[in-house]
């Protein structure tokens, strides 16, 4: 790795360290007994509706605001690290954003909910820390249920409204000099997966970890994913366009993050059952080993399809981008002209664009970068091994044909 890469990783590690501290402190302060110490909130908290809203919405809102700032910090940091493509930036942000959420959403809230509420108790008797953890974990699950519902019902609904995207469009259209530029500002809206996938996998982590401790979280997780399906499907079908195509390599990030959730789930359950002095808790240790074996086997089996994009798929993706740009050009010309009921004729070979008009295909071609054939050393070794294997198979087949042990291959193969 380059020096810039090391510096960027060091900055991210320091950011993670100092990011968890205020999140944990804020979650500890947003408790009922802490809020009652504020003079003007004491009487307000006596109102049942206000108390329910503050305790149910305020902690989740504060945590969500902290989390939403992370992609805005991680993307510039990773671009400055010298990544060779936008896909690599997306992969790095996805991994780092998930780690941040595990530390901030799960770790900090978990610690603040189990220990910070009883600081005086474990300071007086540190030997009671394990007991406090055993009794505090089920109580913390209630916060995560509320947080999951908050993100699913309120956060996903705001994702459908896309207020930030509407604001950006209003700013761009205000500075657009032509109707065509305003239409392009609305059409060319993109989405980065690095800041969206960890939002899904962290909810999966919370649901898996607390599924046995507080099964009600599965209902809130179902609501979250139902809302996510509705919102994301609409946005990706009708709103967003792809800035690049990674050939499905993001699925490796999803798989690793879900396996991380399984590891944390098993560690929490073993610890909790041990604290509760459950005699059969050691029987869960082999389950952890089985999970590790499955994880390694799956990574070995699917590593090449995840990391190596076939030349045929790369060609199909390039052709799809070119045809998509050609199909989008008549629509953009129609929106820029503002003439109703003429778009159908334009698609079938209508009038040519005005002289001096900028071609949408040219715009797309200038923004789209074909997949750079810059394979890593390991990918080259895998490709050489695959070529050697095919050559050996062909030699074995030819020898078998000469010996009369097998018929020759047909011309259709």
VEXDOKE-553012 format. One record per residue (C-alpha): x, y, z. Coordinates in pm, whole numbers, padded with zeros to 5 digits, always signed. Example, Ala and Ser with C-alpha at 12.3 -4.5 7.8 and 13.67 -1.06 7.14 Angstrom:
+01230-00450+00780
+01367-00106+00714
% end
This chain:
+00000+00000+00000
+00108+00356-00063
+00191+00612+00204
-00136+00796+00133
-00324+00475+00201
-00156+00425+00539
-00219+00787+00635
-00586+00757+00537
-00631+00438+00740
-00465+00604+01039
-00702+00900+01012
-01001+00665+00990
-00887+00470+01298
-00848+00791+01497
-01188+00906+01373
-01344+00578+01485
-01188+00611+01829
-01314+00964+01885
-01648+00895+01716
-01756+00624+01958
-01690+00833+02270
-01945+01113+02204
-02202+00864+02077
-02176+00655+02393
-02180+00966+02613
-02484+01108+02434
-02671+00780+02460
-02595+00774+02832
-02724+01129+02877
-03048+01071+02687
-03195+00858+02965
-03505+00947+03165
-03327+01008+03495
-03063+01221+03323
-03323+01429+03138
-03515+01494+03459
-03208+01667+03600
-03257+01945+03342
-03487+02203+03512
-03718+02294+03224
-03759+01929+03114
-03870+01797+03452
-04230+01915+03420
-04247+01842+03048
-04148+01479+03107
-04454+01436+03331
-04672+01454+03018
-04706+01090+02897
-04710+01171+02525
-04404+01398+02544
-04220+01148+02762
-04290+00867+02515
-04177+01077+02219
-03858+01191+02390
-03762+00847+02511
-03863+00673+02189
-03749+00917+01921
-03477+01136+02069
-03208+00868+02131
-03265+00707+01792
-03267+01045+01616
-02942+01154+01781
-02773+00824+01695
-02901+00835+01337
-02772+01189+01284
-02426+01082+01398
-02435+00782+01164
-02555+00980+00860
-02247+01203+00878
-02008+00912+00829
-02036+00861+00449
-01977+01233+00397
-01644+01190+00578
-01542+00847+00447
-01584+00908+00073
-01340+01206+00053
-01090+01022+00274
-01091+00711+00056
-01072+00910-00268
-00765+01088-00134
-00606+00748-00058
-00542+00688-00429
-00805+00427-00522
-00786+00317-00886
-01163+00318-00945
-01494+00433-00801
-01580+00068-00729
-01279+00033-00498
-01384+00351-00316
-01734+00209-00273
-01599-00122-00137
-01371+00053+00113
-01648+00285+00231
-01886-00009+00270
-01642-00196+00494
-01545+00108+00701
-01902+00232+00736
-02012-00108+00863
-01727-00117+01116
-01819+00232+01232
-02181+00129+01279
-02083-00185+01469
-01875+00031+01703
-02113+00328+01728
-02463+00182+01686
-02410-00157+01848
-02102-00120+02068
-02146+00230+02209
-02521+00196+02261
-02472-00149+02412
-02215-00024+02663
-02404+00294+02747
-02726+00101+02795
-02577-00168+03020
-02307+00009+03222
-02360+00386+03205
-02704+00358+03359
-02552+00196+03669
-02216+00371+03690
-02229+00417+04065
-02307+00049+04122
-02012-00092+03929
-01777+00178+04058
-01855+00077+04416
-01832-00296+04339
-01641-00373+04014
-01701-00744+04065
-02066-00684+03973
-01982-00582+03615
-02066-00924+03470
-02391-00936+03663
-02483-00589+03538
-02410-00698+03182
-02630-01004+03222
-02924-00797+03346
-02863-00498+03117
-02847-00680+02783
-03224-00756+02765
-03297-00394+02863
-03070-00267+02584
-03267-00474+02333
-03564-00240+02383
-03358+00054+02259
-03254-00135+01946
-03616-00228+01875
-03712+00141+01890
-03408+00235+01681
-03495-00022+01413
-03855+00102+01398
-03734+00463+01382
-03498+00395+01092
-03755+00177+00914
-04062+00399+00944
-03913+00750+00955
-03573+00706+00792
-03701+00497+00501
-03995+00734+00448
-03756+01027+00421
-03558+00818+00175
-03866+00800-00042
-03920+01176-00020
-03550+01237-00095
-03549+01589+00049
-03171+01620+00014
-03187+01516-00353
-03466+01767-00413
-03254+02041-00255
-02955+01952-00474
-03177+01953-00782
-03317+02295-00689
-02965+02436-00655
-02845+02282-00982
-03153+02389-01176
-03118+02744-01043
-02770+02766-01194
-02859+02577-01513
-02839+02799-01818
-03065+02602-02053
-03375+02381-02027
-03160+02091-02141
-02921+02145-01849
-03215+02149-01605
-03349+01825-01751
-03005+01669-01724
-02980+01774-01358
-03293+01571-01286
-03212+01271-01504
-02850+01209-01407
-02906+01117-01040
-02679+00850-00900
-02647+00648-00584
-02345+00505-00401
-02383+00158-00254
-02108+00208+00003
-02331+00431+00212
-02649+00224+00172
-02560-00143+00214
-02420-00107+00571
-02751+00052+00672
-02916-00277+00578
-02656-00512+00724
-02639-00333+01061
-03014-00390+01104
-02953-00752+01008
-02683-00765+01278
-02914-00619+01543
-03190-00860+01448
-02961-01165+01458
-02787-01070+01784
-03107-00997+01978
-03331-01257+01811
-03304-01494+02108
-03279-01227+02377
-03579-01023+02262
-03767-01192+01972
-03986-00883+01926
-03695-00724+01739
-03768-00961+01449
-04099-00782+01395
-03929-00442+01381
-03665-00586+01148
-03941-00717+00919
-04098-00370+00909
-03760-00215+00828
-03688-00449+00537
-04042-00419+00403
-04005-00041+00394
-03655-00074+00247
-03786-00298-00030
-04054-00045-00121
-03823+00259-00109
-03511+00111-00267
-03703-00064-00544
-03879+00257-00640
-03561+00466-00630
-03348+00222-00829
-03617+00166-01091
-03739+00522-01142
-03480+00761-00996
-03120+00646-00985
-02879+00550-01260
-02554+00361-01215
-02231+00559-01223
-02033+00238-01271
-02082-00137-01272
-01877-00362-01045
-02011-00693-01175
-02171-00805-00848
-01852-00783-00641
-02039-00594-00368
-02202-00923-00267
-01874-01023-00105
-01906-00724+00128
-02263-00824+00213
-02162-01183+00286
-01871-01084+00511
-02087-00838+00705
-02361-01096+00764
-02101-01351+00879
-01968-01086+01118
-02320-01056+01258
-02325-01433+01317
-01992-01420+01500
-02112-01137+01725
-02441-01318+01789
-02264-01635+01900
-02016-01443+02117
-02297-01249+02289
-02502-01563+02351
-02206-01759+02494
-02117-01466+02719
-02475-01405+02832
-02544-01772+02906
-02214-01800+03091
-02299-01494+03301
-02637-01653+03375
-02445-01970+03477
-02619-02189+03221
-02449-02529+03250
-02476-02613+02878
-02327-02284+02754
-01994-02453+02650
-02190-02658+02396
-02220-02341+02185
-01843-02325+02128
-01843-02595+01853
-02111-02392+01673
-01860-02107+01644
-01605-02343+01488
-01865-02472+01240
-01941-02111+01140
-01569-02043+01082
-01536-02354+00863
-01843-02257+00660
-01716-01900+00621
-01377-02014+00489
-01534-02272+00257
-01775-02017+00109
-01498-01760+00060
-01283-02021-00116
-01568-02138-00337
-01697-01797-00444
-01375-01593-00438
-01310-01608-00812
-01668-01518-00921
-01669-01234-00668
-01331-01089-00759
-01294-01164-01131
-01530-01024-01393
-01545-01231-01711
-01464-01061-02041
-01809-01151-02175
-01981-00979-01881
-01755-00675-01923
-01846-00655-02291
-02219-00690-02215
-02196-00414-01954
-02021-00181-02200
-02285-00249-02465
-02562-00192-02211
-02419+00148-02115
-02396+00252-02480
-02751+00139-02562
-02883+00305-02245
-02728+00636-02347
-02885+00606-02694
-03228+00534-02547
-03201+00823-02301
-03116+01083-02567
-03467+01120-02720
-03624+01144-02373
-03383+01415-02263
-03435+01609-02587
-03812+01590-02536
-03789+01717-02177
-03559+02000-02280
-03783+02110-02567
-04096+02119-02348
-04316+02006-02640
-04593+01766-02533
-04714+01466-02737
-04415+01466-02968
-04188+01222-02787
-04325+00913-02956
-04239+01047-03299
-03897+01149-03181
-03813+00797-03075
-03912+00656-03408
-03679+00884-03597
-03806+01237-03540
-03629+01560-03608
-03258+01584-03548
-03136+01786-03249
-03073+02152-03299
-02727+02257-03418
-02487+02302-03129
-02693+02084-02892
-02490+01859-02667
-02545+01489-02735
-02652+01288-02433
-02457+00994-02569
-02149+01215-02576
-02217+01324-02217
-02258+00965-02105
-01947+00860-02296
-01745+01137-02132
-01863+01038-01782
-01852+00661-01823
-01515+00494-01784
-01486+00146-01927
-01371-00119-01675
-00993-00076-01661
-00809-00400-01722
-00572-00356-01430
-00585-00705-01275
-00413-00763-00947
-00126-01009-00919
-00347-01270-00756
-00603-01239-01036
-00325-01294-01292
-00213-01607-01110
-00571-01735-01100
-00610-01667-01472
-00284-01847-01551
-00391-02143-01338
-00727-02155-01519
-00556-02147-01862
-00317-02424-01752
-00608-02633-01627
-00799-02597-01956
-00489-02678-02161
-00423-02989-01953
-00786-03097-01992
-00761-03055-02370
-00438-03257-02382
-00592-03535-02173
-00895-03540-02401
-00683-03557-02716
-00480-03843-02570
-00800-04026-02480
-00932-03973-02836
-00611-04111-02987
-00630-04412-02758
-00992-04468-02858
-01119-04430-02504
-01354-04140-02581
-01518-03996-02894
-01385-03667-03033
-01561-03341-02949
-01829-03232-03194
-01794-02912-03395
-02071-02748-03188
-01854-02743-02872
% end
